[in-house]
Amino acid sequence: MVLNIKNKFKTACILYMLFFSITIFAQGPADFVNPFIGTSNYGAAFPGPIAPRGMASISPFNVAGVKNTPMEKDSQWLSNPYVNENTFLTGFSQVNLSGVGCPDLGVILLMPTTGNVEIDHLKYGSTYSNEVAKAAYYSVNIDKYKVKGEFTTSKRVGVSRFTFPKGQSNILLNLGLGLTNEEGAMIKVVSSTEIEGMRSVGSFCYNSPEDSYPVYFVAQFSKPAYKFGVWKKPAKYDGVEAQWMGYNGKARIMENTIKTVVGDSIGSYFTYKFDKQETVEVKIGISYVSIENARENLAKEVGNRSFDAIYKETYNEWNEELSKILVEGGSKDDNIIFYTALYHTLIHPNTLNDINGQYPVIKRTKIAKTDDTRYTVFSLWDTYRNVHPLMSLVYPKQQSDMVKSMLNMFDENGWLPKWELNSTETFTMVGDPASIVITDTYMRGIRDYDVNKAYYAMLKGADNIENNPLRPGLKDYIKKGYLTTDNKGPVSTTQEYNISDYSISLMANEFGDKDNVKRFKERSLSYRKLFDKNLNLLRPRTADGKWYEPFDPASGANFEENVGFIEGNAWQYAFMVPHDIIGLKKLMGGDIPFSAQLQKIFDIKQFDMANEPDIANPYLFNYVKGEEYKSQDMVKKLVREYFKNEPKGLPGNDDTGTMSAWLVYSMMGIYPISPGDPIYTITTPMFHRVTIKLDPRYYKKENIVIERQENNGGKINSIELNGKTLNSFFISHDDFVNGTKLKVIQN
């Protein structure tokens, strides 16, 4: 009898496991996306819906008001419209940035209310509950009003569905509130079912306020309003004239008017009277060109289709994009963190052009038109390291259009982009990263753009000493080989220029330009002049060539300001010469001291998983024969420690998908170790099988499979490509994509 019970229990367990595995297998990759990951711990992700590379996005906005202190938008440096721990909701913003380090957008806020119209967001705001977030969908209950909000998007249109109780209900559209304090807006009620307007945005990183720009919108409502109006709250004046201003500093509500209202704190409201529970859908078309284009985007992209139809279409688009990589053999949480990371890499760069192809050029001197996709939000200091190589591998058409976008920016602005946002060049961070991205793209075989123009643009950025916004301090760099302490972040900036120069040398070689091959290769090695053999670290030099004193290698951790480095310190930048790791080994005295110094960074807790300069460090043990197992152990440890299926499941700011791309690569078992060089280094895959579908427009093979053959789960014993053993832990991009199966065999 006991045996029989045991057998029945065993059979039941097997059937349950079989059922569970079938259920997991039946789910599409989009079903594993958890948009709450990265909404805490300064990840700067938002949980609301967006289409792949979408212009429109909807986020719950819960960073305004004292009730959200300390994570309140004006109380500290905060770059996200939503923080998971916050509790006070003031609306749903229609254009947002994901995983950025500086605030911008987070504007055009919708808010459903009930009862009398209240226009002060601190008064009409509410707690909320029962949040649901998944690919292309977000919903929440707004407690104060017993209203349910549901949200989805197409590429250029945000769609909201509010379920109201019986009685008077309102939908507010607030143009005064936003993530930053950039001001200026226009609004007009066109009819009882339509509103149009504009909101000024900009001042990214709180700089270049003169470059603020408009985002246009048209909002259409599924039910005509019983009553509507606009409001304006003017500034308060203290002069004598204020004695005659009865409206001084007071909000004015103008009922049932279709006149245009302009100002800073303005908005509109639609009021309904319902005899029973009712739903209202609001579709908001977005454009950076004009109100007319916003209306056209809305009409042609969604038209009269229902909320559910739009959600299904965008969900299917996410499923198709995420299905370009299929993983097998991981846990449910493994699937969730992997596909959420891939999801985050497909948000930025995002679409700028309208459905008719129009977009504003850099500096907004005119409107241009494209037959491809004009992309925007190029956080290149971050993304050159892994996001763009990932796009070249898995989404090469998108990457090609991104390069075309960068070359168009060169035509418009005279320079390749550095940190471009909605056709505004912010010149944030340091280095000349576009050259690296274009070279990396070209070297991976994606070349359907004006390559000659690309090479010319690289050379201009690398050689033009006068008024060069890409490479400040270039005169010193060319003359001395490094930037001095008279410049910002001289050591790290020198390293960035070195990496760009190495990329240019690779392109010069492709063009048969032998003189520039030699010149830029030599320039790329000038970091060696900043190498202090006594410390085995790079350190800054003063204008007279002397070592900067006093020098503390640890100064600069946790984003502390320091003399030599940008967003890091000497430890975190010690190995950021990916193009010359062999040369760095020689500088350090060979394999043993190189490995010891690399290990020391982890041992003394100077490794920073939350920022870019050292994120390749875990893979660098692969350059030391016999110590490759350390990379395998370290990568796995970091994945498990920092990436989790929870709101704080990113190590910090996602940097428009860079941290997520690191995870995608790490879980697949490969990494693009040297940007510009078309090579991958190999570590242990965290799935039994990974299938990467290849685009037939760019690659000959249908797919490439990465397979883990696990015996005792130990270190990697051998690596095979198509059954032939590799003699190192590195593989070229060409060999990889022209193979069929990369098998990683563990002891």
TORFIMI-586540 format. One record per residue (C-alpha): residue number from 0; x, y, z. Coordinates in pm, whole numbers, plus 50000, padded with zeros to 5 digits. Layout:
<nodes>
seq, px, py, pz
NUM, X, Y, Z
...
</nodes>
This chain:
<nodes>
seq, px, py, pz
0, 50000, 50000, 50000
1, 50281, 50240, 50092
2, 50461, 50155, 49768
3, 50143, 50216, 49574
4, 50097, 50561, 49733
5, 50459, 50647, 49658
6, 50417, 50542, 49297
7, 50098, 50743, 49263
8, 50270, 51046, 49418
9, 50568, 51002, 49186
10, 50337, 50975, 48884
11, 50145, 51283, 48994
12, 50471, 51479, 49029
13, 50584, 51374, 48682
14, 50247, 51472, 48533
15, 50258, 51807, 48716
16, 50609, 51877, 48594
17, 50509, 51779, 48241
18, 50204, 52004, 48259
19, 50414, 52291, 48397
20, 50675, 52255, 48124
21, 50407, 52241, 47853
22, 50243, 52552, 48001
23, 50574, 52737, 48003
24, 50651, 52622, 47649
25, 50310, 52734, 47529
26, 50368, 53087, 47655
27, 50510, 53338, 47415
28, 50822, 53534, 47513
29, 50608, 53846, 47564
30, 50426, 53666, 47845
31, 50747, 53659, 48047
32, 50796, 54036, 48041
33, 50765, 54198, 48383
34, 50773, 54577, 48332
35, 50797, 54633, 48708
36, 51161, 54518, 48694
37, 51376, 54830, 48714
38, 51108, 55054, 48867
39, 51299, 55067, 49196
40, 51667, 55103, 49290
41, 51698, 55394, 49042
42, 51651, 55160, 48747
43, 51443, 55438, 48587
44, 51216, 55196, 48400
45, 50842, 55258, 48389
46, 50572, 54988, 48409
47, 50331, 55129, 48154
48, 50287, 55018, 47792
49, 50496, 55103, 47489
50, 50524, 54941, 47146
51, 50868, 54820, 47031
52, 51069, 55138, 46959
53, 50752, 55337, 47027
54, 50718, 55714, 47021
55, 50418, 55712, 47256
56, 50434, 55549, 47596
57, 50214, 55568, 47902
58, 50343, 55568, 48257
59, 50166, 55610, 48589
60, 50306, 55936, 48727
61, 50373, 55911, 49100
62, 50673, 56135, 49165
63, 50493, 56465, 49239
64, 50393, 56593, 49580
65, 50523, 56574, 49935
66, 50343, 56243, 49988
67, 50603, 56084, 49757
68, 50904, 56220, 49947
69, 51192, 56132, 49939
70, 51148, 55994, 49583
71, 50977, 56313, 49470
72, 51074, 56476, 49141
73, 51179, 56810, 49293
74, 51335, 56682, 49615
75, 51633, 56502, 49459
76, 51788, 56405, 49126
77, 51518, 56184, 48978
78, 51489, 56077, 48617
79, 51182, 55855, 48616
80, 50807, 55931, 48618
81, 50732, 55631, 48840
82, 50891, 55484, 49152
83, 50758, 55151, 49272
84, 50768, 55244, 49641
85, 50567, 55564, 49596
86, 50196, 55571, 49674
87, 50049, 55898, 49543
88, 49935, 55906, 49179
89, 49874, 56232, 48990
90, 49804, 56102, 48640
91, 49936, 55907, 48344
92, 50204, 56068, 48127
93, 50192, 55999, 47754
94, 50560, 56039, 47650
95, 50840, 55901, 47864
96, 51202, 55791, 47865
97, 51316, 55452, 47993
98, 51631, 55386, 48192
99, 51792, 55727, 48151
100, 52007, 55911, 48405
101, 51861, 56258, 48348
102, 51497, 56371, 48356
103, 51297, 56479, 48054
104, 50950, 56423, 47905
105, 50697, 56271, 48149
106, 50429, 56512, 48022
107, 50070, 56529, 47887
108, 49908, 56379, 48195
109, 49562, 56222, 48189
110, 49379, 56173, 48518
111, 49030, 56032, 48577
112, 48833, 56169, 48873
113, 48475, 56175, 48999
114, 48258, 56445, 49159
115, 48332, 56813, 49119
116, 48619, 56918, 48894
117, 48942, 56979, 49087
118, 49245, 57103, 48889
119, 49518, 57104, 49155
120, 49711, 56777, 49116
121, 49804, 56776, 49484
122, 49433, 56773, 49566
123, 49300, 56545, 49292
124, 49583, 56291, 49329
125, 49505, 55953, 49480
126, 49649, 55638, 49621
127, 49621, 55337, 49394
128, 49609, 54957, 49410
129, 49594, 54633, 49210
130, 49858, 54723, 48954
131, 49900, 54484, 48661
132, 50185, 54533, 48414
133, 50280, 54323, 48114
134, 50402, 54377, 47761
135, 50174, 54636, 47595
136, 49936, 54664, 47893
137, 49906, 54828, 48233
138, 49608, 54862, 48464
139, 49547, 55007, 48810
140, 49264, 55093, 49047
141, 49250, 55459, 49150
142, 49132, 55430, 49509
143, 48990, 55776, 49572
144, 48747, 55755, 49282
145, 48688, 55381, 49249
146, 48796, 55410, 48886
147, 48988, 55145, 48695
148, 49243, 55264, 48442
149, 49375, 55042, 48162
150, 49640, 55142, 47911
151, 49796, 55022, 47590
152, 49973, 55185, 47294
153, 50049, 55160, 46928
154, 50378, 55306, 46805
155, 50263, 55670, 46804
156, 49934, 55658, 46995
157, 49858, 55605, 47362
158, 49523, 55445, 47443
159, 49356, 55473, 47784
160, 49037, 55305, 47903
161, 48869, 55428, 48219
162, 48584, 55243, 48389
163, 48381, 55492, 48593
164, 48113, 55434, 48859
165, 47765, 55585, 48838
166, 47755, 55963, 48882
167, 47964, 56258, 48764
168, 48304, 56167, 48625
169, 48586, 56372, 48477
170, 48892, 56320, 48262
171, 49159, 56584, 48321
172, 49438, 56661, 48077
173, 49709, 56848, 48268
174, 49984, 57025, 48070
175, 50130, 57207, 48369
176, 50276, 56901, 48539
177, 50583, 56718, 48408
178, 50895, 56538, 48515
179, 51111, 56851, 48493
180, 51010, 57209, 48554
181, 51036, 57309, 48188
182, 50724, 57512, 48113
183, 50509, 57632, 47825
184, 50205, 57475, 47660
185, 49901, 57533, 47438
186, 49564, 57364, 47448
187, 49234, 57385, 47261
188, 48912, 57188, 47295
189, 48813, 57115, 46936
190, 48480, 56952, 47019
191, 48312, 56749, 47289
192, 48520, 56449, 47174
193, 48856, 56604, 47084
194, 49139, 56812, 47231
195, 49457, 56930, 47059
196, 49767, 57099, 47193
197, 50137, 57121, 47255
198, 50372, 57089, 47551
199, 50725, 57226, 47562
200, 50986, 56983, 47692
201, 51365, 56973, 47715
202, 51647, 57080, 47949
203, 51781, 56724, 47962
204, 52023, 56698, 48256
205, 51901, 57052, 48335
206, 52124, 57199, 48063
207, 52066, 57377, 47729
208, 51725, 57526, 47819
209, 51741, 57724, 47497
210, 51702, 57394, 47311
211, 51362, 57310, 47457
212, 51121, 57179, 47194
213, 50750, 57102, 47144
214, 50567, 56771, 47158
215, 50228, 56792, 46984
216, 49919, 56583, 47058
217, 49558, 56518, 46962
218, 49330, 56345, 47213
219, 49006, 56181, 47099
220, 48738, 56051, 47337
221, 48502, 55762, 47268
222, 48206, 55941, 47428
223, 48107, 56309, 47394
224, 48149, 56511, 47711
225, 47842, 56642, 47896
226, 48051, 56949, 47978
227, 48407, 57053, 47903
228, 48646, 57336, 47968
229, 49001, 57461, 48003
230, 49194, 57607, 48292
231, 49488, 57837, 48340
232, 49673, 57930, 48655
233, 49881, 58247, 48601
234, 50187, 58348, 48797
235, 50143, 58562, 49106
236, 50262, 58922, 49091
237, 50356, 59146, 49385
238, 50378, 59488, 49216
239, 50129, 59772, 49231
240, 49953, 59642, 48921
241, 49864, 59330, 49116
242, 49613, 59540, 49315
243, 49387, 59551, 49009
244, 49438, 59184, 48913
245, 49148, 58996, 49063
246, 49285, 58676, 48908
247, 49640, 58732, 49040
248, 49788, 58386, 49097
249, 49443, 58227, 49088
250, 49335, 57950, 48857
251, 49073, 58040, 48597
252, 48833, 57775, 48473
253, 48669, 57852, 48139
254, 48365, 57636, 48068
255, 48248, 57512, 47728
256, 48495, 57716, 47530
257, 48688, 57614, 47221
258, 48933, 57905, 47234
259, 49306, 57835, 47239
260, 49473, 57880, 47577
261, 49848, 57918, 47623
262, 50059, 57932, 47937
263, 50251, 57728, 48188
264, 49992, 57579, 48424
265, 49710, 57494, 48187
266, 49484, 57200, 48116
267, 49140, 57085, 48015
268, 48864, 56866, 48152
269, 48584, 56656, 48008
270, 48291, 56588, 48239
271, 48037, 56304, 48210
272, 47719, 56209, 48393
273, 47662, 55836, 48399
274, 47345, 55653, 48511
275, 47544, 55333, 48551
276, 47900, 55208, 48529
277, 48052, 55319, 48200
278, 48384, 55312, 48017
279, 48549, 55589, 47818
280, 48845, 55534, 47586
281, 49092, 55813, 47516
282, 49333, 55790, 47222
283, 49621, 56037, 47214
284, 49828, 56073, 46899
285, 50178, 56213, 46943
286, 50405, 56401, 46701
287, 50723, 56607, 46722
288, 50631, 56782, 46395
289, 50278, 56924, 46422
290, 49925, 56887, 46554
291, 49816, 56783, 46205
292, 50066, 56498, 46206
293, 49957, 56391, 46553
294, 49601, 56370, 46422
295, 49717, 56175, 46117
296, 49918, 55935, 46335
297, 49607, 55872, 46540
298, 49378, 55826, 46240
299, 49602, 55600, 46036
300, 49763, 55399, 46314
301, 49459, 55314, 46529
302, 49151, 55481, 46377
303, 48831, 55342, 46521
304, 48980, 55018, 46643
305, 48904, 54915, 47000
306, 49135, 54915, 47299
307, 49147, 54534, 47295
308, 49233, 54521, 46924
309, 49518, 54770, 46966
310, 49651, 54584, 47270
311, 49645, 54253, 47084
312, 49830, 54399, 46786
313, 50106, 54555, 47001
314, 50133, 54241, 47214
315, 50180, 54037, 46896
316, 50448, 54279, 46779
317, 50632, 54235, 47110
318, 50600, 53860, 47086
319, 50742, 53863, 46734
320, 51038, 54081, 46829
321, 51119, 53891, 47149
322, 51088, 53558, 46966
323, 51405, 53641, 46772
324, 51579, 53476, 47067
325, 51424, 53157, 47207
326, 51556, 53008, 47529
327, 51499, 52664, 47676
328, 51585, 52497, 48002
329, 51578, 52787, 48245
330, 51352, 52848, 48542
331, 51044, 53069, 48516
332, 51236, 53353, 48682
333, 51524, 53302, 48438
334, 51280, 53345, 48150
335, 51128, 53654, 48310
336, 51453, 53839, 48376
337, 51589, 53743, 48033
338, 51289, 53849, 47826
339, 51230, 54162, 48035
340, 51592, 54259, 47969
341, 51548, 54199, 47596
342, 51225, 54403, 47614
343, 51416, 54691, 47773
344, 51675, 54689, 47492
345, 51391, 54736, 47239
346, 51258, 55063, 47384
347, 51544, 55301, 47294
348, 51654, 55420, 47045
349, 51292, 55477, 46950
350, 51093, 55612, 46657
351, 51095, 55988, 46592
352, 50929, 56010, 46249
353, 50555, 56031, 46203
354, 50357, 55778, 46002
355, 50402, 55999, 45693
356, 50781, 55987, 45740
357, 50824, 56344, 45863
358, 51051, 56440, 46153
359, 51229, 56753, 46280
360, 51598, 56777, 46193
361, 51865, 56857, 46451
362, 51823, 57215, 46575
363, 51476, 57216, 46417
364, 51561, 57433, 46119
365, 51328, 57234, 45896
366, 51112, 56923, 45864
367, 51261, 56630, 45675
368, 51116, 56300, 45556
369, 51239, 55942, 45559
370, 51131, 55615, 45400
371, 51311, 55423, 45675
372, 51282, 55483, 46048
373, 51437, 55794, 46196
374, 51553, 55686, 46539
375, 51615, 55904, 46842
376, 51745, 55878, 47201
377, 52105, 55776, 47141
378, 52269, 55735, 47481
379, 52586, 55633, 47303
380, 52838, 55651, 47589
381, 52637, 55366, 47739
382, 52504, 55174, 47444
383, 52815, 55145, 47225
384, 52944, 54880, 47463
385, 52677, 54614, 47408
386, 52333, 54738, 47295
387, 52432, 54815, 46937
388, 52632, 54493, 46890
389, 52320, 54308, 47013
390, 52105, 54494, 46763
391, 52349, 54408, 46482
392, 52325, 54041, 46572
393, 51951, 54005, 46633
394, 51786, 54312, 46476
395, 52024, 54419, 46198
396, 51765, 54617, 45997
397, 51694, 54829, 46302
398, 52066, 54879, 46358
399, 52113, 54978, 45995
400, 51840, 55241, 46030
401, 52005, 55364, 46349
402, 52332, 55418, 46162
403, 52141, 55596, 45884
404, 51981, 55815, 46148
405, 52323, 55903, 46289
406, 52453, 55991, 45943
407, 52149, 56210, 45880
408, 52228, 56387, 46206
409, 52579, 56447, 46073
410, 52429, 56608, 45763
411, 52204, 56825, 45978
412, 52445, 56919, 46256
413, 52792, 56880, 46108
414, 52884, 56621, 46370
415, 52796, 56265, 46454
416, 52566, 56237, 46757
417, 52695, 56206, 47110
418, 52380, 56195, 47327
419, 52090, 56286, 47099
420, 51735, 56324, 47227
421, 51437, 56404, 47002
422, 51657, 56592, 46752
423, 51833, 56782, 47029
424, 52204, 56716, 47072
425, 52267, 56729, 47446
426, 52644, 56655, 47426
427, 52608, 56469, 47754
428, 52898, 56250, 47877
429, 53241, 56223, 47714
430, 53408, 56057, 47418
431, 53321, 56007, 47051
432, 53102, 55697, 47072
433, 52919, 55714, 46736
434, 53244, 55623, 46557
435, 53262, 55306, 46763
436, 52900, 55212, 46691
437, 52932, 55266, 46316
438, 53258, 55069, 46298
439, 53113, 54787, 46503
440, 52808, 54774, 46277
441, 53021, 54773, 45963
442, 53256, 54506, 46094
443, 52959, 54280, 46167
444, 52866, 54295, 45799
445, 52586, 54553, 45804
446, 52683, 54801, 45535
447, 52370, 54921, 45355
448, 52428, 55292, 45423
449, 52669, 55559, 45299
450, 52995, 55410, 45424
451, 53209, 55683, 45266
452, 53013, 55950, 45449
453, 53047, 55754, 45771
454, 53425, 55736, 45736
455, 53448, 56108, 45654
456, 53232, 56194, 45958
457, 53456, 55985, 46185
458, 53770, 56157, 46059
459, 53616, 56500, 46106
460, 53530, 56426, 46468
461, 53875, 56279, 46533
462, 54088, 56549, 46367
463, 53905, 56882, 46378
464, 54063, 57073, 46666
465, 53861, 57395, 46647
466, 53515, 57412, 46806
467, 53479, 57036, 46821
468, 53183, 56949, 47047
469, 53257, 56576, 47029
470, 53617, 56589, 47148
471, 53694, 56875, 47387
472, 54068, 56893, 47464
473, 54156, 56732, 47131
474, 54460, 56960, 47080
475, 54625, 56831, 47400
476, 54524, 56475, 47317
477, 54689, 56486, 46974
478, 54998, 56667, 47098
479, 55057, 56482, 47425
480, 54855, 56166, 47380
481, 54630, 56241, 47675
482, 54409, 56507, 47827
483, 54553, 56693, 48125
484, 54382, 56790, 48449
485, 54282, 57116, 48281
486, 54003, 56909, 48122
487, 53704, 56729, 48268
488, 53766, 56362, 48346
489, 54101, 56359, 48163
490, 54191, 55992, 48213
491, 53853, 55843, 48125
492, 53810, 56086, 47835
493, 54152, 55984, 47701
494, 54044, 55621, 47721
495, 53721, 55697, 47534
496, 53912, 55876, 47259
497, 54150, 55579, 47241
498, 53865, 55335, 47185
499, 53718, 55558, 46913
500, 54056, 55595, 46745
501, 54102, 55219, 46742
502, 53764, 55187, 46571
503, 53868, 55445, 46313
504, 54187, 55247, 46248
505, 53971, 54942, 46175
506, 53762, 55140, 45927
507, 54076, 55286, 45770
508, 54201, 54933, 45715
509, 53876, 54844, 45539
510, 53928, 55144, 45311
511, 54292, 55056, 45245
512, 54392, 55386, 45405
513, 54727, 55265, 45540
514, 54845, 55599, 45675
515, 54535, 55638, 45891
516, 54554, 55275, 46000
517, 54894, 55345, 46150
518, 54812, 55693, 46281
519, 54493, 55599, 46461
520, 54630, 55270, 46591
521, 54915, 55464, 46752
522, 54673, 55721, 46891
523, 54459, 55443, 47037
524, 54747, 55329, 47259
525, 54824, 55665, 47418
526, 54653, 55565, 47744
527, 54986, 55398, 47822
528, 55129, 55742, 47901
529, 54887, 55758, 48193
530, 54984, 55416, 48328
531, 55155, 55425, 48667
532, 55363, 55109, 48701
533, 55390, 55153, 49077
534, 55013, 55127, 49114
535, 54926, 54922, 48804
536, 54659, 55186, 48747
537, 54593, 55481, 48519
538, 54621, 55821, 48684
539, 54589, 56183, 48574
540, 54872, 56409, 48469
541, 54886, 56787, 48505
542, 54955, 57029, 48218
543, 55330, 57008, 48283
544, 55324, 56630, 48251
545, 55362, 56549, 48621
546, 55145, 56303, 48808
547, 54850, 56472, 48971
548, 54880, 56487, 49350
549, 54729, 56396, 49586
550, 54593, 56089, 49410
551, 54340, 55853, 49569
552, 54252, 55561, 49337
553, 53924, 55506, 49522
554, 53804, 55865, 49482
555, 53514, 55876, 49239
556, 53320, 55574, 49358
557, 52942, 55606, 49377
558, 52939, 55899, 49131
559, 53156, 56116, 49357
560, 53324, 56405, 49172
561, 53697, 56355, 49124
562, 53979, 56497, 48916
563, 54068, 56211, 48684
564, 53752, 56025, 48592
565, 53390, 56057, 48483
566, 53139, 55851, 48684
567, 53404, 55623, 48828
568, 53750, 55597, 48977
569, 54092, 55458, 48890
570, 53992, 55106, 48989
571, 53676, 55107, 48778
572, 53862, 55243, 48475
573, 54174, 55029, 48521
574, 54081, 54780, 48248
575, 53871, 55000, 48019
576, 54102, 54957, 47720
577, 53911, 54674, 47552
578, 54100, 54714, 47224
579, 54440, 54658, 47389
580, 54398, 54405, 47669
581, 54705, 54214, 47550
582, 54906, 54536, 47566
583, 54768, 54613, 47912
584, 54879, 54269, 48030
585, 55233, 54349, 47920
586, 55221, 54685, 48099
587, 55114, 54510, 48417
588, 55392, 54253, 48390
589, 55213, 53955, 48238
590, 54931, 53715, 48313
591, 54986, 53676, 48687
592, 54990, 54045, 48791
593, 54715, 54120, 48537
594, 54491, 53855, 48688
595, 54579, 53958, 49043
596, 54492, 54322, 48975
597, 54166, 54224, 48807
598, 54072, 54000, 49100
599, 54165, 54272, 49347
600, 53900, 54504, 49205
601, 53634, 54250, 49299
602, 53796, 54164, 49634
603, 53816, 54524, 49757
604, 53462, 54591, 49631
605, 53560, 54850, 49373
606, 53372, 54677, 49092
607, 53056, 54872, 49004
608, 52790, 54661, 48832
609, 52566, 54968, 48807
610, 52779, 55165, 48561
611, 52947, 55114, 48227
612, 53327, 55162, 48261
613, 53393, 54824, 48421
614, 53100, 54607, 48309
615, 53327, 54401, 48081
616, 53565, 54321, 48370
617, 53405, 53988, 48463
618, 53491, 53854, 48117
619, 53855, 53962, 48117
620, 53982, 53650, 48295
621, 53926, 53482, 47957
622, 54246, 53654, 47844
623, 54447, 53449, 48096
624, 54486, 53086, 47996
625, 54377, 52855, 48276
626, 54175, 53120, 48457
627, 53874, 53133, 48229
628, 53672, 52960, 48499
629, 53689, 53283, 48701
630, 53488, 53460, 48433
631, 53234, 53181, 48437
632, 53197, 53199, 48814
633, 53195, 53579, 48829
634, 52937, 53632, 48554
635, 52701, 53380, 48709
636, 52748, 53534, 49054
637, 52675, 53885, 48928
638, 52366, 53776, 48735
639, 52222, 53609, 49044
640, 52313, 53897, 49275
641, 52197, 54196, 49072
642, 51926, 54082, 48828
643, 51604, 53958, 48982
644, 51233, 53925, 48913
645, 51137, 54218, 49134
646, 51116, 54599, 49104
647, 51474, 54644, 49227
648, 51589, 54371, 48989
649, 51838, 54593, 48803
650, 52169, 54701, 48958
651, 52080, 55067, 48899
652, 52002, 55291, 48604
653, 51935, 55078, 48297
654, 52101, 55340, 48074
655, 51855, 55292, 47785
656, 51901, 54917, 47789
657, 52277, 54881, 47850
658, 52246, 54692, 48178
659, 51973, 54480, 48023
660, 52190, 54403, 47719
661, 52468, 54292, 47956
662, 52225, 54045, 48110
663, 52096, 53918, 47774
664, 52449, 53843, 47657
665, 52557, 53700, 47992
666, 52266, 53457, 48007
667, 52330, 53348, 47646
668, 52697, 53282, 47729
669, 52867, 53528, 47492
670, 52978, 53892, 47519
671, 53108, 54153, 47267
672, 53427, 54209, 47461
673, 53587, 54479, 47241
674, 53344, 54726, 47077
675, 53447, 54776, 46716
676, 53612, 54434, 46699
677, 53363, 54175, 46567
678, 53442, 53915, 46833
679, 53266, 53752, 47126
680, 53413, 53597, 47432
681, 53243, 53288, 47572
682, 53123, 53192, 47917
683, 52866, 52947, 48052
684, 52515, 52984, 47905
685, 52246, 52998, 48171
686, 51997, 52812, 47954
687, 52037, 52463, 47813
688, 51963, 52594, 47467
689, 51946, 52939, 47307
690, 51829, 52985, 46947
691, 51900, 53317, 46779
692, 51700, 53371, 46463
693, 51906, 53547, 46198
694, 51771, 53803, 45953
695, 51805, 53657, 45597
696, 51858, 54009, 45459
697, 52193, 54020, 45637
698, 52290, 53663, 45728
699, 52315, 53338, 45534
700, 52205, 53101, 45808
701, 51852, 53072, 45941
702, 51964, 53064, 46304
703, 52250, 52989, 46537
704, 52210, 52766, 46843
705, 52405, 52797, 47167
706, 52384, 52474, 47364
707, 52511, 52389, 47709
708, 52611, 52028, 47767
709, 52625, 51988, 48140
710, 52788, 51693, 48306
711, 52865, 51784, 48665
712, 52792, 52154, 48629
713, 53155, 52251, 48669
714, 53376, 52478, 48463
715, 53383, 52472, 48084
716, 53589, 52182, 47956
717, 53563, 52247, 47582
718, 53379, 52457, 47326
719, 53269, 52328, 46987
720, 53142, 52503, 46676
721, 52966, 52266, 46439
722, 53136, 51975, 46617
723, 53488, 52119, 46585
724, 53672, 52218, 46902
725, 53768, 52583, 46942
726, 54115, 52648, 47078
727, 54016, 52957, 47281
728, 53731, 53127, 47462
729, 53682, 53372, 47175
730, 53492, 53346, 46848
731, 53460, 53587, 46559
732, 53121, 53726, 46465
733, 53152, 53576, 46115
734, 53231, 53228, 46245
735, 52949, 53253, 46495
736, 52671, 53361, 46255
737, 52791, 53124, 45983
738, 52792, 52830, 46220
739, 52501, 52612, 46317
740, 52565, 52519, 46678
741, 52799, 52654, 46943
742, 52823, 52388, 47211
743, 52965, 52467, 47553
744, 53065, 52149, 47737
745, 53112, 52156, 48112
746, 53306, 51907, 48324
</nodes>
